[in-house]
Amino acid sequence: MSDPASHPVIERIERAVARIEKAAAARAYSADRIARRHAALRERMEEAVQALDELLAREDAKR
């Protein structure tokens, strides 16, 4: 009698599940990377806006 774990259909399913898990992990990594880049960009933009606000305030104070 053949071992059910070595059935070709089961092997194909296991390979498919492994591919899905790999793709899901890659997507999660990519989403995390994008979130980190977004946070860094947002911080830099906040700093730039703050610097502009300070510059405008100084110019208004001179008038």
PEWO-V64838 format. One record per residue. NEAR is the number of other C-alpha atoms within 12 Angstrom. D_FIRST is the distance of its C-alpha to the first C-alpha in Angstrom with 2 decimals. Layout:
NEAR:D_FIRST
NEAR:D_FIRST
This chain:
6:0.00
7:3.81
9:6.69
10:8.98
13:11.92
13:11.43
13:11.50
13:14.77
12:16.54
14:16.15
15:17.38
14:20.27
15:21.18
16:21.29
14:23.49
14:25.65
14:26.15
14:27.14
14:29.63
14:31.05
14:31.54
14:33.24
14:35.48
14:36.38
14:37.36
14:39.45
14:41.14
14:41.94
14:43.43
14:45.42
14:46.72
14:47.77
14:49.51
15:51.36
14:52.42
14:53.81
14:55.66
14:57.04
14:58.30
14:59.98
14:61.59
15:62.76
14:64.36
14:66.14
14:67.39
14:68.71
14:70.54
14:72.01
14:73.20
14:74.72
14:76.53
14:77.87
14:79.02
14:80.86
14:82.47
14:83.63
13:84.99
12:86.97
11:88.37
10:89.38
9:91.07
8:93.18
7:94.64
